[in-house]
Amino acid sequence: MGDTVELLFSYGSLEGGELQLDTFGRVVHTETDVLPGYTTSLTRRPDPRIAERIGPITQRELRRTGDPRDKVIGTVLRLSEAELDAADDLVGPPFYRLPVTLESGRGAWVYVVAAP
């Protein structure tokens, strides 16, 4: 097969099978992992692109603290490059994607909110 596998750490809406099916055309295999040095907070600005696809949901924003005691539990999605691009299109501003190292030692992408 030879396709590159991209790991995406999800801590919110992309963990759900309905949004995965709508975004990727399939339910993605996931594994639990932890992102150290980050916290989440609930957002007051629901993303209309996600609400349009699956209805209104409460979204969380990820923020880096740098404190290893802070941890976010989430799931790792195994995606193709095209699926990662589809996730980028879905999430969009004010979020951006950056590489992180998970507690398991694996490298993955994650979406964080841009600083105001």
DSSP file with accessible surface (Angstrom, degrees, kcal/mol):
  #  RESIDUE AA STRUCTURE BP1 BP2  ACC     N-H-->O    O-->H-N    N-H-->O    O-->H-N    TCO  KAPPA ALPHA  PHI   PSI    X-CA   Y-CA   Z-CA
    1    1 A M              0   0  211      0, 0.0     0, 0.0     0, 0.0     0, 0.0   0.000 360.0 360.0 360.0 -50.0    0.0    0.0    0.0
    2    2 A G        +     0   0   81      1,-0.2     2,-0.2     3,-0.0     3,-0.0   0.499 360.0 146.2  71.7  -0.2    2.9    2.5    0.8
    3    3 A D        -     0   0  109      1,-0.1     2,-0.2    77,-0.0    -1,-0.2  -0.498  54.6-109.9 -72.3 142.0    0.7    5.4    1.8
    4    4 A T        -     0   0   71     -2,-0.2     2,-0.5     1,-0.0    77,-0.5  -0.505  27.2-141.4 -69.8 135.9    2.1    7.6    4.5
    5    5 A V        -     0   0   76     -2,-0.2     2,-0.4    75,-0.1    75,-0.2  -0.893  14.2-162.7-101.8 125.3    0.2    7.3    7.8
    6    6 A E  E     -A   79   0A  43     73,-3.9    73,-3.4    -2,-0.5     2,-0.5  -0.905  10.2-141.8-104.9 135.5   -0.2   10.6    9.7
    7    7 A L  E     -A   78   0A  27     -2,-0.4   102,-2.8    71,-0.2     2,-0.5  -0.861  16.6-171.5 -98.8 130.6   -1.1   10.5   13.4
    8    8 A L  E     -Ab  77 109A   1     69,-2.2    69,-2.9    -2,-0.5     2,-0.6  -0.986  15.5-143.6-123.3 122.3   -3.6   13.1   14.7
    9    9 A F  E     -A   76   0A   1    100,-3.5   102,-0.5    -2,-0.5     2,-0.4  -0.756  20.6-166.1 -85.4 121.9   -4.2   13.6   18.4
   10   10 A S  E     +A   75   0A   7     65,-3.5    65,-2.6    -2,-0.6   100,-0.0  -0.929  22.6 171.8-112.9 136.5   -7.9   14.4   18.9
   11   11 A Y  S    S+     0   0   16     -2,-0.4     2,-0.1    63,-0.2    -1,-0.1   0.084  71.4   0.8-125.4  19.0   -9.3   15.8   22.2
   12   12 A G  S >  S+     0   0   24     63,-0.1     3,-2.3    47,-0.1     4,-0.3  -0.480 117.1  11.2-164.7-123.2  -12.8   16.6   21.0
   13   13 A S  G >  S+     0   0   32      1,-0.3     3,-1.5     2,-0.2     6,-0.3   0.754 114.2  61.5 -60.9 -31.3  -15.1   16.5   18.1
   14   14 A L  G 3  S+     0   0    8      1,-0.3    -1,-0.3     5,-0.1    -4,-0.1   0.574  88.2  74.7 -75.6  -3.0  -13.0   14.4   15.7
   15   15 A E  G <  S+     0   0   70     -3,-2.3     2,-0.3     4,-0.0    -1,-0.3   0.724  79.2  93.4 -75.1 -18.7  -13.2   11.5   18.3
   16   16 A G  S <> S-     0   0   35     -3,-1.5     4,-2.0    -4,-0.3     5,-0.2  -0.550  73.2-141.0 -83.5 136.2  -16.8   10.9   17.2
   17   17 A G  H  > S+     0   0   30     -2,-0.3     4,-2.8     1,-0.2     5,-0.2   0.836  98.5  59.0 -62.2 -34.5  -17.6    8.4   14.5
   18   18 A E  H  > S+     0   0  136      2,-0.2     4,-2.1     1,-0.2    -1,-0.2   0.938 109.7  41.8 -64.2 -45.3  -20.3   10.5   12.9
   19   19 A L  H  > S+     0   0    1     -6,-0.3     4,-2.6     2,-0.2     5,-0.3   0.886 114.1  53.3 -70.3 -35.7  -17.9   13.4   12.2
   20   20 A Q  H  X>S+     0   0    4     -4,-2.0     4,-3.6     2,-0.2     6,-0.8   0.940 109.3  48.6 -61.8 -46.4  -15.2   11.0   11.1
   21   21 A L  H  X5S+     0   0   96     -4,-2.8     4,-1.4     1,-0.2    -2,-0.2   0.919 114.7  45.3 -60.4 -42.8  -17.5    9.3    8.6
   22   22 A D  H  <5S+     0   0   88     -4,-2.1    -1,-0.2    -5,-0.2    -2,-0.2   0.877 122.3  36.4 -69.0 -37.2  -18.6   12.7    7.2
   23   23 A T  H  <5S+     0   0   18     -4,-2.6    -2,-0.2    -5,-0.1    -3,-0.2   0.893 133.6  20.7 -84.4 -42.7  -15.1   14.1    7.0
   24   24 A F  H  <5S-     0   0   24     -4,-3.6    -3,-0.2     2,-0.3    -2,-0.2   0.505  96.5-118.9-107.7 -11.2  -13.0   11.0    6.0
   25   25 A G  S  <<S+     0   0   61     -4,-1.4     2,-0.3    -5,-0.6    -4,-0.2   0.595  89.8  55.9  80.3   9.3  -15.7    8.7    4.5
   26   26 A R  S    S-     0   0   95     -6,-0.8     2,-0.6    -9,-0.1    -2,-0.3  -0.979  91.0 -99.6-160.5 161.6  -14.9    6.1    7.1
   27   27 A V        -     0   0   94     -2,-0.3     2,-0.2    -3,-0.1   -10,-0.1  -0.829  49.2-132.2 -88.2 125.7  -14.8    5.6   10.9
   28   28 A V        -     0   0    6     -2,-0.6     2,-0.2     1,-0.1    51,-0.1  -0.575  12.8-111.1 -86.9 141.8  -11.1    5.8   11.8
   29   29 A H        -     0   0  110     49,-0.3    49,-1.3    -2,-0.2     2,-0.3  -0.498  44.6-169.7 -64.8 130.9   -9.1    3.4   13.9
   30   30 A T  E     -C   77   0A  54     -2,-0.2     2,-0.3    47,-0.2    47,-0.2  -0.910  17.5-164.8-127.7 155.9   -8.3    5.2   17.2
   31   31 A E  E     -C   76   0A  67     45,-1.3    45,-3.2    -2,-0.3     2,-0.2  -0.995  29.0-111.9-135.8 141.6   -6.0    4.6   20.2
   32   32 A T  E     +C   75   0A 108     -2,-0.3     2,-0.3    43,-0.2    43,-0.2  -0.469  46.9 154.2 -72.6 140.4   -6.1    6.3   23.5
   33   33 A D  E     -C   74   0A  12     41,-2.0    41,-2.5    -2,-0.2     2,-0.4  -0.925  33.8-120.9-154.1 177.5   -3.1    8.5   24.4
   34   34 A V  E     -C   73   0A  22     -2,-0.3    69,-3.3    39,-0.2    70,-0.3  -0.979   6.6-149.5-131.7 139.9   -2.2   11.5   26.5
   35   35 A L  E >   -C   72   0A   1     37,-2.8    37,-1.9    -2,-0.4     3,-0.6  -0.921  21.3-153.7-109.2 108.2   -0.7   14.9   25.6
   36   36 A P  E 3  S+C   71   0A  41      0, 0.0    35,-0.2     0, 0.0    65,-0.1  -0.483  71.1  32.9 -80.7 152.6    1.4   16.3   28.5
   37   37 A G  T 3  S+     0   0    8     33,-3.1    28,-2.9    30,-0.7    29,-2.3   0.629 100.2  93.1  84.1  15.2    1.9   20.0   29.0
   38   38 A Y  E <   -E   64   0B  15     -3,-0.6     2,-0.3    32,-0.6    -1,-0.3  -0.936  48.7-167.5-136.5 157.2   -1.5   21.1   27.8
   39   39 A T  E     -E   63   0B  53     24,-2.4    24,-2.8    -2,-0.3     2,-0.3  -0.889  14.3-137.5-132.5 169.3   -4.9   21.9   29.1
   40   40 A T  E     -E   62   0B  48     -2,-0.3     2,-0.3    22,-0.2    22,-0.2  -0.902  13.1-172.2-126.1 157.9   -8.3   22.4   27.5
   41   41 A S  E     -E   61   0B  53     20,-1.7    20,-3.3    -2,-0.3     2,-0.2  -0.972  33.9-100.0-141.3 155.8  -11.2   24.8   28.0
   42   42 A L  E     -E   60   0B 115     -2,-0.3     2,-0.3    18,-0.2    18,-0.2  -0.535  38.4-130.7 -75.7 141.4  -14.6   25.0   26.6
   43   43 A T        -     0   0   21     16,-2.9    16,-0.4    -2,-0.2    -1,-0.1  -0.681  10.6-155.8 -94.4 148.6  -15.1   27.5   23.7
   44   44 A R  S    S+     0   0  242     -2,-0.3    -1,-0.1     1,-0.2    -2,-0.0   0.407  82.6  72.1 -97.4  -2.6  -17.8   30.0   23.6
   45   45 A R  S    S-     0   0  124     14,-0.1    -1,-0.2     2,-0.0    -2,-0.0  -0.825  76.1-152.4-116.4  92.3  -17.6   30.3   19.8
   46   46 A P        -     0   0   83      0, 0.0    12,-0.1     0, 0.0     3,-0.1  -0.331  24.1-113.2 -62.7 143.2  -19.1   27.1   18.2
   47   47 A D     >  -     0   0   10     10,-0.2     4,-2.4     1,-0.2     3,-0.4  -0.693  19.2-154.9 -80.7 116.4  -17.6   26.3   14.8
   48   48 A P  H  > S+     0   0   96      0, 0.0     4,-2.3     0, 0.0    -1,-0.2   0.821  91.5  60.3 -64.4 -26.8  -20.4   26.7   12.2
   49   49 A R  H  > S+     0   0   86      2,-0.2     4,-1.0     1,-0.2    42,-0.1   0.910 110.9  39.5 -67.2 -39.3  -18.6   24.2    9.9
   50   50 A I  H  > S+     0   0    2     -3,-0.4     4,-2.6     2,-0.2     5,-0.5   0.926 115.0  52.0 -74.7 -43.4  -18.8   21.4   12.4
   51   51 A A  H  X S+     0   0   33     -4,-2.4     4,-2.1     1,-0.2    -2,-0.2   0.882 106.5  55.5 -59.9 -36.3  -22.4   22.4   13.5
   52   52 A E  H  < S+     0   0  169     -4,-2.3    -1,-0.2    -5,-0.2    -2,-0.2   0.862 113.5  41.3 -64.8 -32.5  -23.5   22.3    9.9
   53   53 A R  H  < S+     0   0   96     -4,-1.0    -2,-0.2    -3,-0.4    -1,-0.2   0.883 138.9   3.0 -83.8 -43.4  -22.2   18.7    9.6
   54   54 A I  H  < S-     0   0   44     -4,-2.6    -3,-0.2     1,-0.3    -2,-0.2   0.332 106.6 -99.4-129.9   6.3  -23.3   17.1   12.8
   55   55 A G     <  -     0   0   22     -4,-2.1    -1,-0.3    -5,-0.5    -2,-0.1  -0.216  64.2 -33.0  95.5 170.0  -25.3   19.8   14.7
   56   56 A P        +     0   0  118      0, 0.0     2,-0.3     0, 0.0    -5,-0.0  -0.395  65.3 170.1 -67.1 134.6  -24.2   22.1   17.6
   57   57 A I        -     0   0   58    -10,-0.1     2,-0.5    -2,-0.1   -10,-0.2  -0.962  39.9-103.5-137.9 157.7  -21.7   20.6   20.0
   58   58 A T        -     0   0  108     -2,-0.3     2,-0.3   -12,-0.1   -14,-0.1  -0.711  42.0-155.2 -80.4 127.7  -19.5   22.0   22.8
   59   59 A Q        -     0   0   17     -2,-0.5   -16,-2.9   -16,-0.4     2,-0.4  -0.787   4.1-143.7-107.3 151.9  -16.0   22.4   21.6
   60   60 A R  E     -E   42   0B  78     -2,-0.3     2,-0.4   -18,-0.2   -18,-0.2  -0.890   6.8-146.0-111.9 145.1  -12.8   22.4   23.6
   61   61 A E  E     -E   41   0B   8    -20,-3.3   -20,-1.7    -2,-0.4     2,-0.4  -0.914  13.1-139.8-109.6 136.6   -9.7   24.5   22.9
   62   62 A L  E     -E   40   0B   0     -2,-0.4    51,-1.4    49,-0.3     2,-0.4  -0.792  20.6-176.7 -96.9 134.9   -6.3   23.2   23.6
   63   63 A R  E     -E   39   0B  91    -24,-2.8   -24,-2.4    -2,-0.4     2,-0.3  -0.999  24.9-123.3-134.6 137.6   -3.7   25.5   25.1
   64   64 A R  E     +E   38   0B 173     -2,-0.4   -26,-0.3   -26,-0.2   -27,-0.1  -0.594  30.4 167.9 -79.5 131.5    0.0   24.8   25.9
   65   65 A T        -     0   0   62    -28,-2.9   -27,-0.2    -2,-0.3    -1,-0.2   0.615  36.1-139.0-108.9 -27.9    1.0   25.3   29.5
   66   66 A G        +     0   0   35    -29,-2.3   -28,-0.1     1,-0.2    -2,-0.1   0.340  63.5 125.5  81.4  -7.2    4.4   23.6   29.4
   67   67 A D    >   -     0   0   43    -30,-0.2     3,-2.0     1,-0.1   -30,-0.7  -0.757  55.7-150.7 -87.2 116.3    3.7   22.1   32.8
   68   68 A P  T 3  S+     0   0   92      0, 0.0    -1,-0.1     0, 0.0   -31,-0.1   0.689  94.0  66.7 -63.9 -14.4    4.2   18.3   32.6
   69   69 A R  T 3  S+     0   0  198    -33,-0.1     2,-0.4   -32,-0.1    -2,-0.0   0.744  85.1  84.1 -75.0 -23.6    1.6   17.8   35.3
   70   70 A D    <   +     0   0   48     -3,-2.0   -33,-3.1   -31,-0.0   -32,-0.6  -0.686  63.9 173.4 -79.0 131.8   -1.1   19.2   32.9
   71   71 A K  E     - C   0  36A 109     -2,-0.4     2,-0.5   -35,-0.2    -2,-0.0  -0.999  25.7-154.7-144.2 144.5   -2.4   16.4   30.7
   72   72 A V  E     - C   0  35A   5    -37,-1.9   -37,-2.8    -2,-0.3     2,-0.4  -0.983  14.8-147.4-119.3 123.7   -5.1   16.0   28.1
   73   73 A I  E     + C   0  34A 120     -2,-0.5     2,-0.2   -39,-0.2   -39,-0.2  -0.759  40.3 130.2 -88.6 134.1   -6.5   12.5   27.5
   74   74 A G  E     - C   0  33A   2    -41,-2.5   -41,-2.0    -2,-0.4     2,-0.3  -0.785  49.4 -84.6-156.7-158.3   -7.6   11.9   23.9
   75   75 A T  E     -AC  10  32A  18    -65,-2.6   -65,-3.5   -43,-0.2     2,-0.5  -0.936  23.1-132.7-129.6 150.5   -7.3    9.6   21.0
   76   76 A V  E     -AC   9  31A   0    -45,-3.2   -45,-1.3    -2,-0.3     2,-0.4  -0.897  19.9-156.6-102.0 125.2   -4.9    9.1   18.1
   77   77 A L  E     -AC   8  30A   0    -69,-2.9   -69,-2.2    -2,-0.5     2,-0.8  -0.879  10.5-140.6-101.0 135.1   -6.4    8.8   14.7
   78   78 A R  E     +A    7   0A  99    -49,-1.3     2,-0.3    -2,-0.4   -49,-0.3  -0.864  36.6 172.2 -96.8 109.8   -4.4    7.1   11.9
   79   79 A L  E     -A    6   0A   2    -73,-3.4   -73,-3.9    -2,-0.8     2,-0.1  -0.845  33.6-122.5-122.1 154.6   -5.0    9.1    8.8
   80   80 A S     >  -     0   0   35     -2,-0.3     4,-2.3   -75,-0.2     5,-0.2  -0.398  41.9-102.6 -79.0 169.0   -3.7    9.3    5.2
   81   81 A E  H  > S+     0   0  105    -77,-0.5     4,-2.3     1,-0.2     5,-0.2   0.904 125.0  52.2 -61.2 -39.0   -2.3   12.6    4.0
   82   82 A A  H  > S+     0   0   70      1,-0.2     4,-2.0     2,-0.2    -1,-0.2   0.892 109.0  49.6 -65.2 -38.5   -5.5   13.3    2.2
   83   83 A E  H  > S+     0   0   25      2,-0.2     4,-2.2     1,-0.2    -1,-0.2   0.888 108.6  52.6 -68.2 -36.5   -7.5   12.7    5.3
   84   84 A L  H  X S+     0   0    6     -4,-2.3     4,-2.3     2,-0.2    -2,-0.2   0.920 108.4  51.0 -64.2 -40.0   -5.3   15.0    7.3
   85   85 A D  H  X S+     0   0   88     -4,-2.3     4,-2.3     1,-0.2    -2,-0.2   0.902 108.3  52.4 -61.3 -39.2   -5.9   17.7    4.7
   86   86 A A  H  X S+     0   0   26     -4,-2.0     4,-1.9     1,-0.2    -2,-0.2   0.889 108.2  50.8 -64.9 -37.7   -9.6   17.1    5.1
   87   87 A A  H  X S+     0   0    0     -4,-2.2     4,-2.9     2,-0.2     5,-0.3   0.911 108.2  52.7 -65.1 -41.3   -9.3   17.6    8.9
   88   88 A D  H  X S+     0   0   43     -4,-2.3     4,-1.7     1,-0.2    -2,-0.2   0.919 109.4  49.4 -58.4 -43.7   -7.4   20.8    8.2
   89   89 A D  H  < S+     0   0  124     -4,-2.3    -1,-0.2     1,-0.2    -2,-0.2   0.874 114.1  46.2 -63.8 -37.0  -10.3   22.0    6.0
   90   90 A L  H  < S+     0   0    2     -4,-1.9    -2,-0.2    -5,-0.2    -1,-0.2   0.942 119.2  37.1 -70.6 -48.6  -12.8   21.1    8.7
   91   91 A V  H  < S+     0   0   15     -4,-2.9     4,-0.3    -5,-0.1    -3,-0.2   0.985  84.0 147.7 -75.0 -59.4  -11.0   22.6   11.7
   92   92 A G    ><  +     0   0   13     -4,-1.7     3,-1.9    -5,-0.3    -3,-0.1   0.207  37.7  23.0  54.1-176.4   -9.6   25.8   10.2
   93   93 A P  T 3  S+     0   0  105      0, 0.0     3,-0.1     0, 0.0    20,-0.1  -0.258 113.0  31.0 -58.7 144.9   -9.0   29.1   11.9
   94   94 A P  T 3  S+     0   0   48      0, 0.0    20,-2.8     0, 0.0     2,-0.3  -0.961 118.6  68.1 -86.4  10.8   -8.7   30.0   14.7
   95   95 A F  E <   -D  113   0A  24     -3,-1.9     2,-0.3    -4,-0.3    18,-0.2  -0.645  60.5-175.1 -90.1 149.8   -7.1   26.6   15.1
   96   96 A Y  E     -D  112   0A 122     16,-2.5    16,-2.7    -2,-0.3     2,-0.4  -0.965  24.0-115.3-139.2 158.5   -3.8   25.6   13.5
   97   97 A R  E     +D  111   0A  65     -2,-0.3    14,-0.2    14,-0.2    12,-0.0  -0.760  35.0 168.1 -98.6 136.7   -2.0   22.2   13.4
   98   98 A L  E     -D  110   0A  36     12,-2.6    12,-1.8    -2,-0.4     2,-0.2  -0.980  36.0-102.7-142.8 156.8    1.4   21.6   15.0
   99   99 A P  E     +D  109   0A  90      0, 0.0     2,-0.3     0, 0.0    10,-0.2  -0.560  41.6 172.8 -80.8 143.1    3.5   18.6   15.8
  100  100 A V  E     -D  108   0A  15      8,-3.0     8,-2.4    -2,-0.2     2,-0.5  -0.917  31.7-121.9-139.1 165.2    3.7   17.3   19.4
  101  101 A T  E     -D  107   0A  99     -2,-0.3     6,-0.2     6,-0.2     2,-0.1  -0.964  30.3-144.7-111.2 125.1    5.1   14.3   21.3
  102  102 A L    >   -     0   0    4      4,-2.9     3,-2.4    -2,-0.5   -67,-0.2  -0.362  29.3-101.4 -84.8 166.6    2.5   12.2   23.1
  103  103 A E  T 3  S+     0   0   97    -69,-3.3   -68,-0.1     1,-0.3    -1,-0.1   0.828 123.0  60.8 -57.8 -30.1    3.1   10.5   26.5
  104  104 A S  T 3  S-     0   0   66    -70,-0.3    -1,-0.3     2,-0.1     3,-0.1   0.595 119.7-111.1 -71.3 -12.0    3.5    7.2   24.6
  105  105 A G  S <  S+     0   0   56     -3,-2.4     2,-0.2     1,-0.3    -2,-0.1   0.316  75.8 133.1  95.6  -7.6    6.5    8.8   22.8
  106  106 A R        -     0   0   61     -5,-0.1    -4,-2.9     1,-0.1    -1,-0.3  -0.515  55.8-127.2 -77.4 145.2    4.8    8.9   19.4
  107  107 A G  E     + D   0 101A  49     -6,-0.2     2,-0.3    -2,-0.2    -6,-0.2  -0.708  39.8 161.3 -87.0 140.9    4.9   12.0   17.3
  108  108 A A  E     - D   0 100A   7     -8,-2.4    -8,-3.0    -2,-0.3     2,-0.3  -0.958  38.0-108.5-150.6 166.0    1.5   13.3   16.2
  109  109 A W  E     -bD   8  99A  70   -102,-2.8  -100,-3.5    -2,-0.3     2,-0.3  -0.715  34.4-177.4 -92.9 153.4   -0.3   16.4   14.9
  110  110 A V  E     - D   0  98A   0    -12,-1.8   -12,-2.6    -2,-0.3     2,-0.5  -0.987  24.6-123.8-148.7 150.6   -2.7   18.4   17.1
  111  111 A Y  E     + D   0  97A  15   -102,-0.5     2,-0.3    -2,-0.3   -49,-0.3  -0.863  31.1 178.9 -97.6 128.6   -4.9   21.4   16.6
  112  112 A V  E     - D   0  96A   7    -16,-2.7   -16,-2.5    -2,-0.5     2,-0.3  -0.888  31.6-105.6-123.0 158.7   -4.4   24.3   19.0
  113  113 A V  E     - D   0  95A   9    -51,-1.4   -18,-0.2    -2,-0.3     2,-0.1  -0.614  36.1-114.2 -85.5 139.6   -6.1   27.7   19.2
  114  114 A A        -     0   0   42    -20,-2.8    -1,-0.1    -2,-0.3   -19,-0.0  -0.477  37.9-101.7 -68.4 142.8   -4.2   30.7   18.0
  115  115 A A              0   0   86     -2,-0.1    -1,-0.1     1,-0.1   -52,-0.0  -0.397 360.0 360.0 -65.5 141.2   -3.4   33.2   20.7
  116  116 A P              0   0  163      0, 0.0    -1,-0.1     0, 0.0    -3,-0.0  -0.221 360.0 360.0 -67.0 360.0   -5.7   36.2   20.6
